[in-house]
Amino acid sequence: MSLLSAWMILSMILKNDPWKHILLEDFLSFEDFKSLREIAKNEIKPLGNKKKIRLVKIYDTNGNELNTEDTNDGGQPLHYSGLFESYFEISKSILAYLDISKIADIKKINFEMQSIEPNFSYKVHCDRPDKLLSIVIYLDPDHNYGTFIHKSESDEGNEIKWDLNSGVAFSARYDHTWHSFKSNEKRRTTFNINLYDSIIKM
């Protein structure tokens, strides 16, 4: 596994309050950010009464693409290439920085564009235990609410402010890494990278 590049180190800020997480800046390459944002603007359309829309691309650790429909609940395919080659090793390095004991457990990587409708709030929650790493990058629009991190399920939380191509990375700990998100009057779209320790239906 490659070490974090000097560029990545300079673009990361480690925080420990209320729990360990990393603030990321300028995470995606210029071309990837531009192209993915175009997908967010042009290809994400409201689907009936669904409040959350997901475009997904999934790989195993050897770079073999997995069947989106078999491994996700309602996610549609994300038609964009080169993500595994560009971001798998970086994601592994970030996980090692947060919790090196989880590296050997990685079985798959999900690249996901997640969009929620305007004026929608997603509850305070902890991620499922098989999710080893979560990276959330702010994609569209120019201004919205960021991710909120909480000390507990009932805590009001602190916002990691919305800034394009920035975001947060953390490794889930059950009943500890509480977080939530919401949108303002505009649709909110993020680009998420998740490492998992199992290949199961989601």
N, C-alpha and C positions, 0 to 999 in steps of 0.2 A: 504493500500500500504506500502510495506516495505521501510525502510530508506536505503539510499546508504550504502553499507558496507564500512568498513575502507579500504579494498583492492581497492574498486572502487574509493573512494575519492583520494587515493594516485596515482591512475592510470589516473586521470583527471586533466587537466589544463584549467581553464577558461580564455578565451580571449575576449576582447571587441572591438578590432580593426581589420577590419573596421566595424564589427558588432559582436554581441555576438555569440560565438561558443565554443565548448569544444574539446580540443585535447585528444585523447584516446590512451592508451598504453596497450599492452597485453590484449586486450579486450576479445577475444574468449578463452575458455579453451584450454589446449594443445591438447586434443583429438579432439575437434570440429575443431580447426584450421587445424590440420593434415588431418582429414577426408575430410573437405570441400576443402582443397587445392588439394587433390587427385581427387575429382570430377572435379575441375577446369582444372586440367591437362589432365584427361582421358575422360571426358564426354562432354566437350564443343568443338563442331566442327563447322567450318565455314558453314553457311547456305546460299548458293547462293550468292546474292549480299548484304546480310544483314551486316551492319557494327557493329551492336550491338546485342548481344545474351543475353537473360534473362532466367534464371531458377528460378522459383517462388514457394513459399509455403505460403498460406494465412490462417489466423485464425480470428475468431471473438474474443471478449474479454473473452469468456468463454472457449476458447481452442478448439472450434469446427472448423475443417478444412473446408474451403470454396473451391468451384470449381474454379480451376485456369483458365480454359478456359472461364468461365463466367465473370471473373472480371479483365482480363488483355488483352492487345492488343498484341497478339503474343508471350506471355511468355509461356515457356514450364515448366512442373512440376519439382520441385526440390525434388528428392527422398532422404530425410534425415529427421530423426525423432528426437524429443526431443528439438527442437528449442524453441517452445512456453514455455515449462516448464523452460528452462534455461535462456531465455532472455526477456520475456515479462515484468516481474516486474522490471528488470534492466532498460529496455527502458522507462517504465513509470517514474521511479525515475529520469532518466536523463532529461526527458521532464519537470518534476516538478521543477528540478533545473534550467532549462532554462526559463520556463513560466508555473507556476502552474495553471494559469487560463484555460489552455487547457486540463487539465487532464479529466474533465468530458465529453469532446467531443469525446474521443477515441471510435471508433467503430470496427476497425480491425487493424491487424498487418501483414505486408508483410515482409517475409524473401526472399531476392532476391540475386542471384549471377548474376552479370552483367559483361559481357566481351565485350570489343571493339577490333576491328582489329588493327594491327600495323599501326603506322603513321596516326592515326585518331584523329581529334579534335572535341569536342562537344562544341557548342556555349555557350557564357555567357548567363545565364538564371536565373530566380527565379522559385522555385518550385510552383506547383499548390496550390491554397489556402486551399484545403481540406487535404493536407499533413501536419500533425502537427509536426512530428519529422523525421529527416533524420540522420541515422548513416551510415557512409561509412568506411569500414575496408579493408585495403590493403591485398590482398590474394595471388596473383601470377602475375608476376614472382618475382625473388629476387630484381630486380631493374626496376623502371619505373617512370613516372611522377605521382605526387600526385594529390590532388585536389587543384584547384586555387580559391581563394576567392577574390572578387572585390568590390570596393567602388561603382561602377556604371557599367552600361552595356558596356561602352566604356573604362573602366579602364583596364590597363594591368594585374593587379592582383598579389597576392602573393601566392606562392606555399606552401601547407602543405606537407612537404617532404614525400616521399614514404619510409615506414619502415614496414616490415611485421607484421601483427596483430595489427597495429596501425591505426589511422585514425582520423575522425572528426565527431562531432555531432552538429546539429543546428536545430532550429525551424524556419520554413519559415515565412518571412514577405514579402508581395507583394511589388515589386519595391524597395527592400532593401537588401535582402540576396542573392546578385548576386554571382554566382559561375560557374565554368566550369571544364572540365577535358580533358585530351588527353593522347595518348600513344606514346611511343618511337618506336623503330624498332621491339618490341615484343608485343604480345597480352597482354592487361591489364585487369585483373579480380579483382573485388572487391566483398565483401560480404556486402550487404546493408540491414538495418532494417528500415522500415518506418511505422510510426503510422498514421492512417487516421481517419477522422471524418465522413466518409460515406462509405456505401457498395454499390458501383455503378460500372458499367463497366468503365474500364480505357482505 
